[in-house]
Amino acid sequence: MDSNIEQPEKPVISKGIDGFFKDIYNIFLFLVRIFTEAFKRPIEAREVIRQCFQVGYKSLALITMTGFITGLVFTKQSRPSLSEFGATSWLPSLISIAVIRALAPLVTALITAGKVGSGIGAELASMRVTEQIDAMEVSAINPFKFLVVTRVMATTISIPILVAYTGLVGMLGSFLDIHLNEQTSFTSFFQEAFKNIYFLDFITTGIKAVVFGFTIGVVSCYQGYHATQGTQGVGKAANLSVVISMFLIFLEEVFIVQIANSIR
């Protein structure tokens, strides 16, 4: 037997655990490179704007419908419980707290993760397996900055705007239901709605939106940029982009809410 044949490397703990820590290390390097490249010139401003259009404007129809229905349905579901105590006048305040503090950022992030995250993952994965990214490197173009950094910046910028829009549309859906049942005026509704909303709530929602947007961008780009296994890897990258993004969004939601409640 030839003694020069390389023996397979033995895992330090186990193959699965070693792979997990290796992935954590690679993600850390990926994040460091994103922040490093983001502040280097030239800034790909045109590509960032184009990606913001892809993320934001093309998601408006779905966001509008979902946000409106969320506010409308949540109001309908809350009315019977409040009616038992004769407290239907609390509906605007209850809906505003639910929508602004939780539903708007969470619903927007989950929808964007499914629609935009999968698209980014599949797009970059297809470019990787067809060697387009390698061709960009040969052409003296920085593919990481052009493909990854611009998309991460676009999701980080666009999703807070979409969250604000979702909150507005959700409140309009709630107003429609309350107006049809209680004949509450537009002015009275919003006066009552924002009576128990404080500056901290807006800050917390803004932080959530930025963190969610950054998470979706990083996860989707990482999965797509490091795709393997040919065309099978494209579907895997798209699927993992959605699943991991949603999982992290829920963890971040719990973490940020816990911090906000400790400050409140």
FIVEX-235119 format. One record per residue (C-alpha): residue number from 1; residue in one letter; y negated, z, x. Coordinates in steps of 0.001 Angstrom, whole numbers. Example, Ala and Ser with C-alpha at 12.3 -4.5 7.8 and 13.67 -1.06 7.14 Angstrom:
   nr  rest        y        z        x
    1     A     4500     7800    12300
    2     S     1060     7140    13670
// end
This chain:
   nr  rest        y        z        x
    1     M        0        0        0
    2     D    -3434     -941     1310
    3     S    -5340     2202     2155
    4     N    -8679      299     1983
    5     I    -8449     -107    -1817
    6     E   -11243     1922    -3410
    7     Q   -10018     4773    -5527
    8     P   -11774     5395    -8867
    9     E   -14449     8052    -8606
   10     K   -13334    11381   -10022
   11     P   -15616    12937   -12627
   12     V   -17394    16145   -11677
   13     I   -16729    17816   -15055
   14     S   -15307    15134   -17356
   15     K   -16035    11482   -17919
   16     G   -17873    12120   -21196
   17     I   -19990    15030   -19920
   18     D   -20813    13234   -16678
   19     G   -21882    10184   -18679
   20     F   -24088    12329   -20915
   21     F   -25998    13840   -17990
   22     K   -26260    10438   -16356
   23     D   -27838     9070   -19546
   24     I   -30298    11991   -19617
   25     Y   -31284    11235   -16033
   26     N   -31717     7519   -16781
   27     I   -33852     8292   -19848
   28     F   -36030    10588   -17731
   29     L   -36568     7799   -15195
   30     F   -37277     5401   -18080
   31     L   -39974     7735   -19454
   32     V   -41541     8228   -16025
   33     R   -41694     4475   -15537
   34     I   -43317     3985   -18951
   35     F   -46139     6422   -18134
   36     T   -46506     4956   -14648
   37     E   -46708     1338   -15813
   38     A   -48943     2153   -18801
   39     F   -51884     3088   -16548
   40     K   -51472      249   -14086
   41     R   -53518    -2917   -14299
   42     P   -53410    -5485   -15723
   43     I   -53236    -4054   -19239
   44     E   -51331    -6370   -21562
   45     A   -53869    -5867   -24348
   46     R   -53079    -9111   -26162
   47     E   -49367    -8309   -26302
   48     V   -50081    -4748   -27479
   49     I   -52203    -6127   -30341
   50     R   -49480    -8626   -31236
   51     Q   -46869    -5873   -31301
   52     C   -49152    -3663   -33415
   53     F   -49291    -6533   -35883
   54     Q   -45491    -6768   -35861
   55     V   -45049    -3026   -36332
   56     G   -47915    -2288   -38697
   57     Y   -48961    -5209   -40813
   58     K   -45467    -6566   -41416
   59     S   -44309    -3115   -42580
   60     L   -47115    -2672   -45111
   61     A   -45264    -4081   -48118
   62     L   -42250    -1822   -47656
   63     I   -44415     1183   -46775
   64     T   -46619      625   -49826
   65     M   -43718      453   -52247
   66     T   -41893     3415   -50711
   67     G   -44977     5626   -50449
   68     F   -46078     4927   -54012
   69     I   -42613     5570   -55453
   70     T   -42239     8748   -53368
   71     G   -45439    10243   -54784
   72     L   -44620     9129   -58318
   73     V   -41027    10368   -58348
   74     F   -41805    13657   -56604
   75     T   -44440    14375   -59261
   76     K   -42020    13574   -62092
   77     Q   -39353    15798   -60564
   78     S   -41767    18702   -60034
   79     R   -43342    18692   -63513
   80     P   -40390    20221   -65496
   81     S   -40125    23209   -63129
   82     L   -43849    23929   -63230
   83     S   -43975    23399   -67003
   84     E   -41586    26307   -67532
   85     F   -44254    28611   -66080
   86     G   -47208    26788   -67620
   87     A   -48393    25786   -64178
   88     T   -48657    22000   -64405
   89     S   -52254    22342   -63190
   90     W   -50778    23142   -59785
   91     L   -49171    19717   -59530
   92     P   -51965    18017   -57502
   93     S   -51973    20841   -54958
   94     L   -48170    20906   -54730
   95     I   -47902    17142   -54266
   96     S   -50647    17005   -51639
   97     I   -48962    19742   -49594
   98     A   -45585    17988   -49798
   99     V   -46914    14506   -49077
  100     I   -49403    15285   -46323
  101     R   -47391    17938   -44508
  102     A   -43928    16399   -44687
  103     L   -43185    13330   -46773
  104     A   -45767    10889   -45396
  105     P   -44864    11223   -41686
  106     L   -41145    11607   -42301
  107     V   -40733     8732   -44768
  108     T   -42894     6415   -42661
  109     A   -41012     7226   -39466
  110     L   -37578     6769   -41040
  111     I   -38514     3433   -42612
  112     T   -40107     2206   -39403
  113     A   -37088     3308   -37377
  114     G   -34850     1250   -39645
  115     K   -37060    -1825   -39855
  116     V   -38949    -1951   -36564
  117     G   -36661       68   -34286
  118     S   -33629    -2082   -34985
  119     G   -35717    -5210   -34480
  120     I   -37019    -4072   -31095
  121     G   -33562    -3014   -29952
  122     A   -31968    -6300   -31002
  123     E   -34796    -8409   -29548
  124     L   -34725    -6808   -26114
  125     A   -30930    -6713   -26083
  126     S   -30714   -10438   -26817
  127     M   -33201   -11093   -24000
  128     R   -31114    -8966   -21661
  129     V   -27751   -10561   -22415
  130     T   -29202   -14088   -22247
  131     E   -30787   -13204   -18867
  132     Q   -34344   -13890   -20061
  133     I   -35482   -10578   -18576
  134     D   -33992   -11555   -15212
  135     A   -35811   -14880   -15444
  136     M   -39110   -13056   -16022
  137     E   -38557   -11029   -12853
  138     V   -37935   -14204   -10875
  139     S   -41171   -15655   -12307
  140     A   -43167   -12735   -10838
  141     I   -43746   -11232   -14303
  142     N   -43233    -7519   -14781
  143     P   -40815    -7556   -17744
  144     F   -40839    -3777   -18112
  145     K   -44586    -3635   -18593
  146     F   -44720    -6725   -20804
  147     L   -41703    -5929   -22989
  148     V   -41280    -2153   -22968
  149     V   -44674     -559   -22374
  150     T   -46440    -2796   -24899
  151     R   -43907    -2024   -27620
  152     V   -43999     1723   -26982
  153     M   -47799     1655   -27114
  154     A   -47706     -396   -30320
  155     T   -45391     2013   -32161
  156     T   -47379     5015   -30908
  157     I   -50633     3484   -32180
  158     S   -49411     1874   -35403
  159     I   -47266     4617   -36932
  160     P   -50102     7202   -37230
  161     I   -52109     4565   -39117
  162     L   -49118     3831   -41342
  163     V   -48637     7563   -41975
  164     A   -52234     7907   -43192
  165     Y   -51741     4863   -45408
  166     T   -48453     6240   -46785
  167     G   -50139     9540   -47618
  168     L   -52909     7751   -49492
  169     V   -50506     5532   -51438
  170     G   -48246     8494   -52219
  171     M   -51193    10454   -53607
  172     L   -52191     7463   -55738
  173     G   -48661     7313   -57154
  174     S   -48872    11005   -57981
  175     F   -52320    10567   -59576
  176     L   -51021     7782   -61811
  177     D   -48269     9992   -63226
  178     I   -50555    13014   -63669
  179     H   -53300    10910   -65247
  180     L   -50890     9380   -67771
  181     N   -49484    12787   -68764
  182     E   -52431    15167   -68440
  183     Q   -55377    12714   -68518
  184     T   -56692    14243   -65304
  185     S   -59646    12364   -63844
  186     F   -59573    10837   -60388
  187     T   -62215    13248   -59077
  188     S   -60547    16339   -60519
  189     F   -57170    15308   -59153
  190     F   -58346    14970   -55561
  191     Q   -60469    18110   -55733
  192     E   -57400    20079   -56753
  193     A   -55139    18185   -54345
  194     F   -57092    19064   -51213
  195     K   -57940    22637   -52204
  196     N   -54999    24028   -50195
  197     I   -54947    21439   -47408
  198     Y   -56443    22678   -44151
  199     F   -57482    21137   -40852
  200     L   -54258    22344   -39227
  201     D   -52254    20287   -41722
  202     F   -54002    17083   -40680
  203     I   -53606    17922   -36990
  204     T   -49902    18690   -37444
  205     T   -49316    15470   -39375
  206     G   -51180    13481   -36723
  207     I   -49085    15017   -33948
  208     K   -45907    14254   -35881
  209     A   -46978    10640   -36366
  210     V   -47718    10113   -32675
  211     V   -44489    11808   -31549
  212     F   -42393     9881   -34090
  213     G   -43978     6577   -33084
  214     F   -43442     7242   -29383
  215     T   -39833     8283   -30026
  216     I   -39023     5123   -31987
  217     G   -40581     2936   -29313
  218     V   -38842     4631   -26384
  219     V   -35391     4815   -27991
  220     S   -35459     1214   -29244
  221     C   -36726     -183   -25959
  222     Y   -34248     1861   -23921
  223     Q   -31270      718   -25963
  224     G   -32373    -2915   -25887
  225     Y   -33467    -3029   -22258
  226     H   -30169    -1579   -21015
  227     A   -27880    -3522   -23353
  228     T   -24557    -4811   -22020
  229     Q   -21359    -6446   -23335
  230     G   -22933    -9745   -24354
  231     T   -23626   -10465   -27998
  232     Q   -21692    -7362   -29040
  233     G   -24253    -5311   -27151
  234     V   -27069    -6726   -29296
  235     G   -25616    -5241   -32480
  236     K   -24795    -1995   -30690
  237     A   -28362    -1692   -29366
  238     A   -29856    -2308   -32825
  239     N   -27526      233   -34425
  240     L   -28074     2937   -31791
  241     S   -31840     2411   -31925
  242     V   -31859     3373   -35601
  243     V   -29314     6196   -35469
  244     I   -30715     7956   -32395
  245     S   -34334     7519   -33530
  246     M   -33624     9066   -36928
  247     F   -31681    11937   -35373
  248     L   -34523    12724   -32947
  249     I   -37128    12417   -35705
  250     F   -35404    15136   -37736
  251     L   -35156    17396   -34676
  252     E   -38826    16851   -33854
  253     E   -39775    17521   -37474
  254     V   -38070    20927   -37381
  255     F   -39562    21768   -33989
  256     I   -43160    20815   -34884
  257     V   -43007    22544   -38287
  258     Q   -41747    25713   -36619
  259     I   -44665    25688   -34179
  260     A   -47204    24924   -36940
  261     N   -45892    27736   -39137
  262     S   -46123    30203   -36248
  263     I   -49801    29246   -35797
  264     R   -50674    29165   -39499
// end
